[in-house]
Amino acid sequence: MENLRIVIVTGLSGSGKSTALKALEDIGFFCVDNLPIMLLPKLLDLQTGASSEVSKIALVMDLREKHFLENHIAVLSKLKKKKYDIEILFLDTSDEFLMRRFSETRRVHPLSEGRTIPESIKLEREKLMELKEMAGNVIDTSNYSVHQLKEHVQSLYLAPGKTRKLLINLTSFGYRFGLPPDADIVMDVRFLPNPYFVSDLRSHDGNEENVKKYVMRWDDTKQFLTNLFNMMGFLTPLYEKEGKSYLNIAIGCTGGRHRSVVILNQLAEYFSDRNYTINLSHRDINKK
């Protein structure tokens, strides 16, 4: 129980709880939205079992679940007595922001039955006041963009000394077989000398040392990699700051067997050396 971190995300309707939950999911939390409060003890008991690999749980719990307010104090108190470490993140925001949000999205407020939107917001504030006072972290999201809110939430719940890194998906491909449809960045390396036209290399691929040596021997290759690494060093921190969770990079040559494989492997080493998690795929390496 002492190794299980539990964050309950709650607050006003329309304050950004879904964004906060996604931010926590991106830094490794197991996330559940709108769990009935009475099921929380059962969920935690399951996650503390001997075979569970979950160490961090985040849950959005709010007025959408009709028994939340009447039961949350009793349930949370019982769990704390059982030594569960429960943290509450409360999201607040201004009435003006909420009025604009409900007007623009035409969402129905969970307390709107027989009430105007201002009346619903006022009542919700009153009902959640006690829970807000229990919260360890309160964020007023009135002036936050989606990306700013994600960054703030992650800064609160990342382990000390850790920063969130992009997941880098790397794909080599052959242009004759089409571009990868999900690529964010595509680099064409068909300008490099082609091992396909060297008889001793044609039947080999870019994972083999003789092909790698051939591709890497040229000054154009070395200069290209220097510029590519500089560009990645510039871009990746900006993507992380923007709140991007993953980046798909594709390197292409004619057949996807020689040049693109060598260059992608070099790029994989670059990101690995900087402690990024990477997924590497040579999509067309075995195609003829």
C-alpha atoms as an extended CHARMM CRD file, in Angstrom:
* protein
*
       288  EXT
         1         1  MET       CA              0.0000000000        0.0000000000        0.0000000000  PROA      1               0.0000000000
         2         2  GLU       CA              2.8250000000        2.3720000000        0.8390000000  PROA      2               0.0000000000
         3         3  ASN       CA              4.2490000000        1.8100000000       -2.6730000000  PROA      3               0.0000000000
         4         4  LEU       CA              0.9660000000        2.6800000000       -4.4080000000  PROA      4               0.0000000000
         5         5  ARG       CA              0.4760000000        6.3500000000       -5.2510000000  PROA      5               0.0000000000
         6         6  ILE       CA             -3.1690000000        7.4110000000       -5.6180000000  PROA      6               0.0000000000
         7         7  VAL       CA             -4.2510000000       10.7630000000       -7.0470000000  PROA      7               0.0000000000
         8         8  ILE       CA             -7.9350000000       11.7150000000       -7.1090000000  PROA      8               0.0000000000
         9         9  VAL       CA             -8.6360000000       14.4570000000       -9.6500000000  PROA      9               0.0000000000
        10        10  THR       CA            -11.7930000000       16.3830000000       -8.8760000000  PROA      10              0.0000000000
        11        11  GLY       CA            -13.2130000000       19.8970000000       -9.1280000000  PROA      11              0.0000000000
        12        12  LEU       CA            -15.7430000000       21.9730000000      -10.9800000000  PROA      12              0.0000000000
        13        13  SER       CA            -17.4170000000       20.6880000000      -14.1170000000  PROA      13              0.0000000000
        14        14  GLY       CA            -15.5980000000       22.1420000000      -17.1200000000  PROA      14              0.0000000000
        15        15  SER       CA            -12.4170000000       22.9940000000      -15.2100000000  PROA      15              0.0000000000
        16        16  GLY       CA            -10.1090000000       20.6710000000      -17.1730000000  PROA      16              0.0000000000
        17        17  LYS       CA            -10.2150000000       17.3610000000      -15.2840000000  PROA      17              0.0000000000
        18        18  SER       CA             -9.9720000000       15.2880000000      -18.4800000000  PROA      18              0.0000000000
        19        19  THR       CA             -6.8630000000       17.2200000000      -19.5130000000  PROA      19              0.0000000000
        20        20  ALA       CA             -5.3280000000       16.6590000000      -16.0720000000  PROA      20              0.0000000000
        21        21  LEU       CA             -6.0510000000       12.9360000000      -16.2540000000  PROA      21              0.0000000000
        22        22  LYS       CA             -4.4400000000       12.6660000000      -19.6830000000  PROA      22              0.0000000000
        23        23  ALA       CA             -1.3900000000       14.5210000000      -18.3670000000  PROA      23              0.0000000000
        24        24  LEU       CA             -1.0440000000       11.9820000000      -15.5570000000  PROA      24              0.0000000000
        25        25  GLU       CA             -1.5070000000        9.0850000000      -17.9760000000  PROA      25              0.0000000000
        26        26  ASP       CA              1.3670000000       10.4480000000      -20.0720000000  PROA      26              0.0000000000
        27        27  ILE       CA              3.7430000000       10.1980000000      -17.0790000000  PROA      27              0.0000000000
        28        28  GLY       CA              2.8570000000        6.6240000000      -16.2350000000  PROA      28              0.0000000000
        29        29  PHE       CA             -0.2830000000        6.7100000000      -14.1060000000  PROA      29              0.0000000000
        30        30  PHE       CA             -2.9650000000        4.0440000000      -14.5470000000  PROA      30              0.0000000000
        31        31  CYS       CA             -6.0270000000        6.2330000000      -15.1250000000  PROA      31              0.0000000000
        32        32  VAL       CA             -9.7660000000        5.7420000000      -14.5690000000  PROA      32              0.0000000000
        33        33  ASP       CA            -12.4700000000        8.3080000000      -15.3230000000  PROA      33              0.0000000000
        34        34  ASN       CA            -15.7330000000        8.5970000000      -13.3680000000  PROA      34              0.0000000000
        35        35  LEU       CA            -15.2430000000        5.6050000000      -11.0730000000  PROA      35              0.0000000000
        36        36  PRO       CA            -18.0980000000        5.2320000000       -8.5450000000  PROA      36              0.0000000000
        37        37  ILE       CA            -16.6960000000        6.1160000000       -5.1310000000  PROA      37              0.0000000000
        38        38  MET       CA            -17.9510000000        2.8730000000       -3.5800000000  PROA      38              0.0000000000
        39        39  LEU       CA            -15.8200000000        0.8630000000       -6.0400000000  PROA      39              0.0000000000
        40        40  LEU       CA            -12.6000000000        2.6410000000       -5.1090000000  PROA      40              0.0000000000
        41        41  PRO       CA            -11.6630000000        0.3040000000       -2.2140000000  PROA      41              0.0000000000
        42        42  LYS       CA            -12.1770000000       -2.7410000000       -4.4480000000  PROA      42              0.0000000000
        43        43  LEU       CA            -10.0140000000       -1.2590000000       -7.2090000000  PROA      43              0.0000000000
        44        44  LEU       CA             -7.2080000000       -0.4840000000       -4.7780000000  PROA      44              0.0000000000
        45        45  ASP       CA             -7.3730000000       -3.9440000000       -3.2300000000  PROA      45              0.0000000000
        46        46  LEU       CA             -6.9740000000       -5.4400000000       -6.7050000000  PROA      46              0.0000000000
        47        47  GLN       CA             -4.0150000000       -3.1910000000       -7.5090000000  PROA      47              0.0000000000
        48        48  THR       CA             -2.1720000000       -4.0430000000       -4.3000000000  PROA      48              0.0000000000
        49        49  GLY       CA             -2.2940000000       -7.7640000000       -5.0800000000  PROA      49              0.0000000000
        50        50  ALA       CA              0.9580000000       -9.6470000000       -5.3790000000  PROA      50              0.0000000000
        51        51  SER       CA              0.8470000000       -9.7690000000       -9.1840000000  PROA      51              0.0000000000
        52        52  SER       CA             -0.0100000000       -6.1090000000       -9.7880000000  PROA      52              0.0000000000
        53        53  GLU       CA              2.5570000000       -4.0130000000      -11.6500000000  PROA      53              0.0000000000
        54        54  VAL       CA              0.6710000000       -0.7470000000      -11.1210000000  PROA      54              0.0000000000
        55        55  SER       CA              2.4000000000        1.7180000000       -8.8010000000  PROA      55              0.0000000000
        56        56  LYS       CA              0.5310000000        4.9390000000       -9.6650000000  PROA      56              0.0000000000
        57        57  ILE       CA             -3.2230000000        5.3860000000      -10.0590000000  PROA      57              0.0000000000
        58        58  ALA       CA             -5.1340000000        8.5340000000      -11.0170000000  PROA      58              0.0000000000
        59        59  LEU       CA             -8.9230000000        8.7840000000      -10.9450000000  PROA      59              0.0000000000
        60        60  VAL       CA            -11.3680000000       11.5030000000      -11.9230000000  PROA      60              0.0000000000
        61        61  MET       CA            -14.2010000000       11.5000000000       -9.3890000000  PROA      61              0.0000000000
        62        62  ASP       CA            -16.8600000000       14.2080000000       -9.3510000000  PROA      62              0.0000000000
        63        63  LEU       CA            -20.5440000000       15.0580000000       -9.3260000000  PROA      63              0.0000000000
        64        64  ARG       CA            -21.3190000000       12.9430000000      -12.3720000000  PROA      64              0.0000000000
        65        65  GLU       CA            -21.4490000000       10.0250000000       -9.9340000000  PROA      65              0.0000000000
        66        66  LYS       CA            -24.5290000000       10.8010000000       -7.8520000000  PROA      66              0.0000000000
        67        67  HSD       CA            -23.2930000000        9.1490000000       -4.6380000000  PROA      67              0.0000000000
        68        68  PHE       CA            -19.8690000000       10.7820000000       -4.7110000000  PROA      68              0.0000000000
        69        69  LEU       CA            -20.5250000000       13.6550000000       -2.3160000000  PROA      69              0.0000000000
        70        70  GLU       CA            -22.4980000000       11.6950000000        0.2330000000  PROA      70              0.0000000000
        71        71  ASN       CA            -19.9220000000        8.8960000000        0.4480000000  PROA      71              0.0000000000
        72        72  HSD       CA            -16.5080000000       10.3230000000       -0.3530000000  PROA      72              0.0000000000
        73        73  ILE       CA            -15.5080000000       11.3810000000        3.1700000000  PROA      73              0.0000000000
        74        74  ALA       CA            -16.3650000000        8.0230000000        4.7080000000  PROA      74              0.0000000000
        75        75  VAL       CA            -14.6510000000        6.0610000000        1.9200000000  PROA      75              0.0000000000
        76        76  LEU       CA            -11.4920000000        8.1660000000        1.9120000000  PROA      76              0.0000000000
        77        77  SER       CA            -11.2330000000        8.0920000000        5.6950000000  PROA      77              0.0000000000
        78        78  LYS       CA            -11.5100000000        4.3030000000        5.7190000000  PROA      78              0.0000000000
        79        79  LEU       CA             -8.8180000000        3.9970000000        3.0440000000  PROA      79              0.0000000000
        80        80  LYS       CA             -6.4460000000        6.2810000000        4.9280000000  PROA      80              0.0000000000
        81        81  LYS       CA             -6.8800000000        4.1200000000        8.0190000000  PROA      81              0.0000000000
        82        82  LYS       CA             -5.7590000000        1.2040000000        5.8580000000  PROA      82              0.0000000000
        83        83  LYS       CA             -2.5750000000        3.2210000000        5.1170000000  PROA      83              0.0000000000
        84        84  TYR       CA             -3.4060000000        4.1280000000        1.5350000000  PROA      84              0.0000000000
        85        85  ASP       CA             -1.6200000000        7.3060000000        0.4470000000  PROA      85              0.0000000000
        86        86  ILE       CA             -4.3620000000        9.3460000000       -1.2230000000  PROA      86              0.0000000000
        87        87  GLU       CA             -3.7070000000       12.7510000000       -2.7810000000  PROA      87              0.0000000000
        88        88  ILE       CA             -6.4530000000       15.0690000000       -3.9940000000  PROA      88              0.0000000000
        89        89  LEU       CA             -5.9510000000       17.4190000000       -6.9570000000  PROA      89              0.0000000000
        90        90  PHE       CA             -8.7600000000       19.9840000000       -7.1360000000  PROA      90              0.0000000000
        91        91  LEU       CA             -9.3210000000       22.0150000000      -10.3000000000  PROA      91              0.0000000000
        92        92  ASP       CA            -11.0380000000       25.3690000000       -9.8550000000  PROA      92              0.0000000000
        93        93  THR       CA            -11.8200000000       28.0680000000      -12.3890000000  PROA      93              0.0000000000
        94        94  SER       CA            -13.6990000000       31.3380000000      -12.6830000000  PROA      94              0.0000000000
        95        95  ASP       CA            -17.4360000000       31.6450000000      -13.1980000000  PROA      95              0.0000000000
        96        96  GLU       CA            -16.7880000000       33.7040000000      -16.3290000000  PROA      96              0.0000000000
        97        97  PHE       CA            -14.6870000000       30.9250000000      -17.8630000000  PROA      97              0.0000000000
        98        98  LEU       CA            -17.2890000000       28.2740000000      -17.0170000000  PROA      98              0.0000000000
        99        99  MET       CA            -20.1330000000       30.3540000000      -18.4080000000  PROA      99              0.0000000000
       100       100  ARG       CA            -18.2500000000       30.7840000000      -21.6690000000  PROA      100             0.0000000000
       101       101  ARG       CA            -17.3000000000       27.0960000000      -21.8070000000  PROA      101             0.0000000000
       102       102  PHE       CA            -20.8330000000       25.8090000000      -21.2810000000  PROA      102             0.0000000000
       103       103  SER       CA            -22.1660000000       28.3540000000      -23.7710000000  PROA      103             0.0000000000
       104       104  GLU       CA            -19.6380000000       27.4730000000      -26.4850000000  PROA      104             0.0000000000
       105       105  THR       CA            -19.7680000000       23.6920000000      -26.0790000000  PROA      105             0.0000000000
       106       106  ARG       CA            -23.4830000000       23.4840000000      -25.2100000000  PROA      106             0.0000000000
       107       107  ARG       CA            -22.5930000000       20.9240000000      -22.5550000000  PROA      107             0.0000000000
       108       108  VAL       CA            -25.1710000000       20.0860000000      -19.9130000000  PROA      108             0.0000000000
       109       109  HSD       CA            -24.0950000000       20.8930000000      -16.3720000000  PROA      109             0.0000000000
       110       110  PRO       CA            -24.5770000000       17.8730000000      -14.0590000000  PROA      110             0.0000000000
       111       111  LEU       CA            -26.6520000000       20.0350000000      -11.6790000000  PROA      111             0.0000000000
       112       112  SER       CA            -28.6190000000       21.8670000000      -14.3550000000  PROA      112             0.0000000000
       113       113  GLU       CA            -31.9800000000       20.1820000000      -13.8490000000  PROA      113             0.0000000000
       114       114  GLY       CA            -34.4070000000       23.0060000000      -13.0760000000  PROA      114             0.0000000000
       115       115  ARG       CA            -31.5390000000       25.5250000000      -12.7460000000  PROA      115             0.0000000000
       116       116  THR       CA            -29.7840000000       28.0880000000      -14.8870000000  PROA      116             0.0000000000
       117       117  ILE       CA            -26.0750000000       27.6540000000      -15.6160000000  PROA      117             0.0000000000
       118       118  PRO       CA            -25.0410000000       30.3560000000      -13.0690000000  PROA      118             0.0000000000
       119       119  GLU       CA            -27.2010000000       28.6880000000      -10.4280000000  PROA      119             0.0000000000
       120       120  SER       CA            -25.7040000000       25.2820000000      -11.2250000000  PROA      120             0.0000000000
       121       121  ILE       CA            -22.1460000000       26.6110000000      -10.9610000000  PROA      121             0.0000000000
       122       122  LYS       CA            -22.8950000000       28.3010000000       -7.6290000000  PROA      122             0.0000000000
       123       123  LEU       CA            -24.4390000000       25.1350000000       -6.2000000000  PROA      123             0.0000000000
       124       124  GLU       CA            -21.5300000000       22.9940000000       -7.3800000000  PROA      124             0.0000000000
       125       125  ARG       CA            -19.0460000000       25.3370000000       -5.6970000000  PROA      125             0.0000000000
       126       126  GLU       CA            -20.9540000000       24.9960000000       -2.4410000000  PROA      126             0.0000000000
       127       127  LYS       CA            -21.1540000000       21.2170000000       -2.6550000000  PROA      127             0.0000000000
       128       128  LEU       CA            -17.4310000000       20.8620000000       -3.4220000000  PROA      128             0.0000000000
       129       129  MET       CA            -16.1410000000       23.3380000000       -0.8320000000  PROA      129             0.0000000000
       130       130  GLU       CA            -15.2880000000       20.6880000000        1.7590000000  PROA      130             0.0000000000
       131       131  LEU       CA            -13.4940000000       18.5580000000       -0.8190000000  PROA      131             0.0000000000
       132       132  LYS       CA            -11.5120000000       21.5800000000       -2.0050000000  PROA      132             0.0000000000
       133       133  GLU       CA            -10.3460000000       22.1860000000        1.5600000000  PROA      133             0.0000000000
       134       134  MET       CA             -9.1060000000       18.5750000000        1.7260000000  PROA      134             0.0000000000
       135       135  ALA       CA             -7.0640000000       18.9070000000       -1.4780000000  PROA      135             0.0000000000
       136       136  GLY       CA             -3.2800000000       18.8610000000       -1.3500000000  PROA      136             0.0000000000
       137       137  ASN       CA             -3.0720000000       20.7220000000       -4.6770000000  PROA      137             0.0000000000
       138       138  VAL       CA             -5.5480000000       23.2870000000       -6.0210000000  PROA      138             0.0000000000
       139       139  ILE       CA             -5.1370000000       24.7000000000       -9.5310000000  PROA      139             0.0000000000
       140       140  ASP       CA             -7.1300000000       27.6470000000      -10.8670000000  PROA      140             0.0000000000
       141       141  THR       CA             -7.2930000000       26.8120000000      -14.5700000000  PROA      141             0.0000000000
       142       142  SER       CA             -8.9600000000       30.0720000000      -15.6780000000  PROA      142             0.0000000000
       143       143  ASN       CA             -5.9340000000       31.3700000000      -17.5870000000  PROA      143             0.0000000000
       144       144  TYR       CA             -4.3380000000       28.0680000000      -18.5870000000  PROA      144             0.0000000000
       145       145  SER       CA             -4.1340000000       26.7080000000      -22.0950000000  PROA      145             0.0000000000
       146       146  VAL       CA             -4.4980000000       22.9400000000      -22.4590000000  PROA      146             0.0000000000
       147       147  HSD       CA             -0.7250000000       22.5850000000      -22.8260000000  PROA      147             0.0000000000
       148       148  GLN       CA              0.0220000000       24.8040000000      -19.8300000000  PROA      148             0.0000000000
       149       149  LEU       CA             -2.3570000000       22.7920000000      -17.6520000000  PROA      149             0.0000000000
       150       150  LYS       CA             -0.7560000000       19.4940000000      -18.7140000000  PROA      150             0.0000000000
       151       151  GLU       CA              2.7060000000       20.8670000000      -17.9800000000  PROA      151             0.0000000000
       152       152  HSD       CA              1.6530000000       22.1590000000      -14.5420000000  PROA      152             0.0000000000
       153       153  VAL       CA             -0.0090000000       18.8810000000      -13.5450000000  PROA      153             0.0000000000
       154       154  GLN       CA              2.9860000000       16.8530000000      -14.6550000000  PROA      154             0.0000000000
       155       155  SER       CA              5.3590000000       19.1210000000      -12.7460000000  PROA      155             0.0000000000
       156       156  LEU       CA              3.3730000000       18.3840000000       -9.5720000000  PROA      156             0.0000000000
       157       157  TYR       CA              3.3420000000       14.6040000000       -9.9240000000  PROA      157             0.0000000000
       158       158  LEU       CA              6.5800000000       13.6850000000      -11.6690000000  PROA      158             0.0000000000
       159       159  ALA       CA              9.1120000000       12.0820000000       -9.3490000000  PROA      159             0.0000000000
       160       160  PRO       CA             11.7390000000       14.5940000000       -8.0960000000  PROA      160             0.0000000000
       161       161  GLY       CA             14.5510000000       15.0500000000      -10.5660000000  PROA      161             0.0000000000
       162       162  LYS       CA             12.6400000000       13.4570000000      -13.4410000000  PROA      162             0.0000000000
       163       163  THR       CA             11.3550000000       15.1220000000      -16.5790000000  PROA      163             0.0000000000
       164       164  ARG       CA              8.8980000000       13.7020000000      -19.0560000000  PROA      164             0.0000000000
       165       165  LYS       CA             10.4570000000       12.6390000000      -22.3320000000  PROA      165             0.0000000000
       166       166  LEU       CA              8.8750000000       12.1080000000      -25.6990000000  PROA      166             0.0000000000
       167       167  LEU       CA              8.3080000000        8.5910000000      -26.9300000000  PROA      167             0.0000000000
       168       168  ILE       CA             10.1770000000        8.4840000000      -30.2420000000  PROA      168             0.0000000000
       169       169  ASN       CA              8.8240000000        6.1870000000      -32.9620000000  PROA      169             0.0000000000
       170       170  LEU       CA             11.4090000000        5.6860000000      -35.7170000000  PROA      170             0.0000000000
       171       171  THR       CA             10.5670000000        4.1090000000      -39.0860000000  PROA      171             0.0000000000
       172       172  SER       CA             12.6530000000        3.4760000000      -42.1800000000  PROA      172             0.0000000000
       173       173  PHE       CA             10.7480000000        2.9870000000      -45.4210000000  PROA      173             0.0000000000
       174       174  GLY       CA             11.0110000000        2.7590000000      -49.1870000000  PROA      174             0.0000000000
       175       175  TYR       CA              9.3420000000        5.4340000000      -51.3080000000  PROA      175             0.0000000000
       176       176  ARG       CA              8.2970000000        2.7920000000      -53.8350000000  PROA      176             0.0000000000
       177       177  PHE       CA              6.0380000000        1.3080000000      -51.1080000000  PROA      177             0.0000000000
       178       178  GLY       CA              4.5140000000        4.6100000000      -49.9760000000  PROA      178             0.0000000000
       179       179  LEU       CA              5.0410000000        7.0060000000      -47.0890000000  PROA      179             0.0000000000
       180       180  PRO       CA              4.1820000000        5.9960000000      -43.5070000000  PROA      180             0.0000000000
       181       181  PRO       CA              0.7660000000        7.6190000000      -42.9720000000  PROA      181             0.0000000000
       182       182  ASP       CA              1.3410000000        8.6270000000      -39.3360000000  PROA      182             0.0000000000
       183       183  ALA       CA              4.7500000000       10.2840000000      -39.7350000000  PROA      183             0.0000000000
       184       184  ASP       CA              5.2230000000       13.7210000000      -38.1350000000  PROA      184             0.0000000000
       185       185  ILE       CA              8.6490000000       14.2690000000      -39.7280000000  PROA      185             0.0000000000
       186       186  VAL       CA              9.8050000000       12.6610000000      -42.9960000000  PROA      186             0.0000000000
       187       187  MET       CA             13.3940000000       12.8470000000      -44.2330000000  PROA      187             0.0000000000
       188       188  ASP       CA             14.3760000000       11.7620000000      -47.7570000000  PROA      188             0.0000000000
       189       189  VAL       CA             17.9140000000       10.3040000000      -47.9690000000  PROA      189             0.0000000000
       190       190  ARG       CA             17.8080000000        9.3260000000      -51.6420000000  PROA      190             0.0000000000
       191       191  PHE       CA             20.5140000000       11.9540000000      -52.2950000000  PROA      191             0.0000000000
       192       192  LEU       CA             23.0930000000        9.6410000000      -50.6720000000  PROA      192             0.0000000000
       193       193  PRO       CA             25.1040000000        7.1420000000      -52.7990000000  PROA      193             0.0000000000
       194       194  ASN       CA             23.0440000000        3.9640000000      -53.1590000000  PROA      194             0.0000000000
       195       195  PRO       CA             24.5720000000        0.6140000000      -52.0820000000  PROA      195             0.0000000000
       196       196  TYR       CA             22.0510000000       -1.1020000000      -54.3640000000  PROA      196             0.0000000000
       197       197  PHE       CA             24.3350000000       -0.2820000000      -57.2870000000  PROA      197             0.0000000000
       198       198  VAL       CA             27.3450000000       -1.9320000000      -55.6340000000  PROA      198             0.0000000000
       199       199  SER       CA             27.1950000000       -5.6100000000      -56.6070000000  PROA      199             0.0000000000
       200       200  ASP       CA             28.7170000000       -6.8760000000      -53.3480000000  PROA      200             0.0000000000
       201       201  LEU       CA             26.1870000000       -4.8830000000      -51.2630000000  PROA      201             0.0000000000
       202       202  ARG       CA             22.9480000000       -5.2220000000      -53.2070000000  PROA      202             0.0000000000
       203       203  SER       CA             21.7460000000       -8.3720000000      -51.4280000000  PROA      203             0.0000000000
       204       204  HSD       CA             22.6580000000       -7.0470000000      -47.9610000000  PROA      204             0.0000000000
       205       205  ASP       CA             20.8190000000       -4.4660000000      -45.8240000000  PROA      205             0.0000000000
       206       206  GLY       CA             21.6020000000       -1.4440000000      -43.6950000000  PROA      206             0.0000000000
       207       207  ASN       CA             21.8550000000       -3.4410000000      -40.4850000000  PROA      207             0.0000000000
       208       208  GLU       CA             24.9930000000       -5.1100000000      -41.8000000000  PROA      208             0.0000000000
       209       209  GLU       CA             28.3940000000       -3.5900000000      -41.1630000000  PROA      209             0.0000000000
       210       210  ASN       CA             29.5670000000       -3.5440000000      -44.7970000000  PROA      210             0.0000000000
       211       211  VAL       CA             26.5130000000       -1.5360000000      -45.9070000000  PROA      211             0.0000000000
       212       212  LYS       CA             26.8180000000        0.7940000000      -42.9270000000  PROA      212             0.0000000000
       213       213  LYS       CA             30.4820000000        1.5090000000      -43.7240000000  PROA      213             0.0000000000
       214       214  TYR       CA             29.6140000000        2.2970000000      -47.3280000000  PROA      214             0.0000000000
       215       215  VAL       CA             26.8170000000        4.7410000000      -46.4420000000  PROA      215             0.0000000000
       216       216  MET       CA             28.7970000000        6.3850000000      -43.6390000000  PROA      216             0.0000000000
       217       217  ARG       CA             31.9950000000        6.8950000000      -45.6670000000  PROA      217             0.0000000000
       218       218  TRP       CA             30.6940000000        9.9320000000      -47.5660000000  PROA      218             0.0000000000
       219       219  ASP       CA             31.1440000000       13.5350000000      -46.4310000000  PROA      219             0.0000000000
       220       220  ASP       CA             27.5360000000       14.2750000000      -47.4210000000  PROA      220             0.0000000000
       221       221  THR       CA             26.3440000000       11.5740000000      -45.0270000000  PROA      221             0.0000000000
       222       222  LYS       CA             28.3820000000       12.9590000000      -42.1460000000  PROA      222             0.0000000000
       223       223  GLN       CA             27.2520000000       16.5190000000      -42.7990000000  PROA      223             0.0000000000
       224       224  PHE       CA             23.6280000000       15.4350000000      -43.1200000000  PROA      224             0.0000000000
       225       225  LEU       CA             23.7360000000       13.5800000000      -39.7890000000  PROA      225             0.0000000000
       226       226  THR       CA             25.3240000000       16.5710000000      -38.0550000000  PROA      226             0.0000000000
       227       227  ASN       CA             22.5200000000       18.8030000000      -39.3080000000  PROA      227             0.0000000000
       228       228  LEU       CA             19.8490000000       16.1890000000      -38.5240000000  PROA      228             0.0000000000
       229       229  PHE       CA             21.0590000000       15.7820000000      -34.9370000000  PROA      229             0.0000000000
       230       230  ASN       CA             21.1920000000       19.5510000000      -34.4840000000  PROA      230             0.0000000000
       231       231  MET       CA             17.6340000000       19.8520000000      -35.7380000000  PROA      231             0.0000000000
       232       232  MET       CA             16.4150000000       17.0740000000      -33.4000000000  PROA      232             0.0000000000
       233       233  GLY       CA             18.2100000000       18.7350000000      -30.4780000000  PROA      233             0.0000000000
       234       234  PHE       CA             16.3520000000       21.9380000000      -31.2860000000  PROA      234             0.0000000000
       235       235  LEU       CA             12.9210000000       20.4190000000      -31.9260000000  PROA      235             0.0000000000
       236       236  THR       CA             12.4450000000       17.7640000000      -29.2530000000  PROA      236             0.0000000000
       237       237  PRO       CA             12.5290000000       20.1140000000      -26.2210000000  PROA      237             0.0000000000
       238       238  LEU       CA              9.9990000000       22.3450000000      -27.9790000000  PROA      238             0.0000000000
       239       239  TYR       CA              7.6770000000       19.4000000000      -28.6710000000  PROA      239             0.0000000000
       240       240  GLU       CA              7.9620000000       18.3730000000      -25.0140000000  PROA      240             0.0000000000
       241       241  LYS       CA              7.2200000000       21.9110000000      -23.8670000000  PROA      241             0.0000000000
       242       242  GLU       CA              4.1640000000       21.9480000000      -26.1300000000  PROA      242             0.0000000000
       243       243  GLY       CA              2.9050000000       18.8120000000      -24.3920000000  PROA      243             0.0000000000
       244       244  LYS       CA              3.4270000000       16.3370000000      -27.2260000000  PROA      244             0.0000000000
       245       245  SER       CA              3.5790000000       12.7390000000      -25.9380000000  PROA      245             0.0000000000
       246       246  TYR       CA              5.2290000000       11.0370000000      -28.9040000000  PROA      246             0.0000000000
       247       247  LEU       CA              7.0040000000       11.8960000000      -32.1250000000  PROA      247             0.0000000000
       248       248  ASN       CA              6.9260000000        9.7960000000      -35.3060000000  PROA      248             0.0000000000
       249       249  ILE       CA             10.0130000000       10.2080000000      -37.4900000000  PROA      249             0.0000000000
       250       250  ALA       CA             10.3670000000        8.4390000000      -40.8350000000  PROA      250             0.0000000000
       251       251  ILE       CA             13.5190000000        8.1420000000      -42.9540000000  PROA      251             0.0000000000
       252       252  GLY       CA             13.0380000000        7.0760000000      -46.5630000000  PROA      252             0.0000000000
       253       253  CYS       CA             15.1410000000        5.8730000000      -49.4740000000  PROA      253             0.0000000000
       254       254  THR       CA             14.1440000000        4.1820000000      -52.7210000000  PROA      254             0.0000000000
       255       255  GLY       CA             13.5670000000        0.6420000000      -51.4550000000  PROA      255             0.0000000000
       256       256  GLY       CA             13.8150000000        1.0510000000      -47.6930000000  PROA      256             0.0000000000
       257       257  ARG       CA             16.6000000000       -1.5200000000      -47.4320000000  PROA      257             0.0000000000
       258       258  HSD       CA             19.9720000000        0.2620000000      -47.3780000000  PROA      258             0.0000000000
       259       259  ARG       CA             20.3950000000        4.0200000000      -46.8520000000  PROA      259             0.0000000000
       260       260  SER       CA             17.2750000000        4.6970000000      -44.7810000000  PROA      260             0.0000000000
       261       261  VAL       CA             18.0950000000        1.7750000000      -42.4650000000  PROA      261             0.0000000000
       262       262  VAL       CA             21.6300000000        3.0250000000      -41.7960000000  PROA      262             0.0000000000
       263       263  ILE       CA             20.5080000000        6.6050000000      -41.1380000000  PROA      263             0.0000000000
       264       264  LEU       CA             17.6140000000        5.5210000000      -38.9230000000  PROA      264             0.0000000000
       265       265  ASN       CA             19.9560000000        3.3800000000      -36.8310000000  PROA      265             0.0000000000
       266       266  GLN       CA             22.2050000000        6.3980000000      -36.3570000000  PROA      266             0.0000000000
       267       267  LEU       CA             19.2090000000        8.4590000000      -35.2670000000  PROA      267             0.0000000000
       268       268  ALA       CA             18.1690000000        5.7090000000      -32.8530000000  PROA      268             0.0000000000
       269       269  GLU       CA             21.6230000000        5.8510000000      -31.2440000000  PROA      269             0.0000000000
       270       270  TYR       CA             21.3300000000        9.6250000000      -30.9490000000  PROA      270             0.0000000000
       271       271  PHE       CA             18.0300000000        9.4140000000      -29.0380000000  PROA      271             0.0000000000
       272       272  SER       CA             19.0970000000        6.4250000000      -26.9260000000  PROA      272             0.0000000000
       273       273  ASP       CA             22.1930000000        8.2890000000      -25.7860000000  PROA      273             0.0000000000
       274       274  ARG       CA             19.8500000000       11.0440000000      -24.5290000000  PROA      274             0.0000000000
       275       275  ASN       CA             17.6620000000        8.6040000000      -22.5840000000  PROA      275             0.0000000000
       276       276  TYR       CA             14.6270000000        8.7500000000      -24.8390000000  PROA      276             0.0000000000
       277       277  THR       CA             12.4010000000        5.7110000000      -25.1550000000  PROA      277             0.0000000000
       278       278  ILE       CA             12.3520000000        4.6520000000      -28.8060000000  PROA      278             0.0000000000
       279       279  ASN       CA             10.4400000000        2.2090000000      -30.9800000000  PROA      279             0.0000000000
       280       280  LEU       CA             12.4480000000        1.1950000000      -34.0440000000  PROA      280             0.0000000000
       281       281  SER       CA             10.9010000000       -0.2610000000      -37.1970000000  PROA      281             0.0000000000
       282       282  HSD       CA             12.5210000000       -1.0020000000      -40.5730000000  PROA      282             0.0000000000
       283       283  ARG       CA              9.2340000000       -1.3160000000      -42.4100000000  PROA      283             0.0000000000
       284       284  ASP       CA             10.3840000000       -2.3370000000      -45.8630000000  PROA      284             0.0000000000
       285       285  ILE       CA             13.7710000000       -3.9440000000      -45.2060000000  PROA      285             0.0000000000
       286       286  ASN       CA             12.6570000000       -7.3920000000      -46.4350000000  PROA      286             0.0000000000
       287       287  LYS       CA             10.6370000000       -6.2330000000      -49.4320000000  PROA      287             0.0000000000
       288       288  LYS       CA             11.9170000000       -6.6840000000      -52.9500000000  PROA      288             0.0000000000
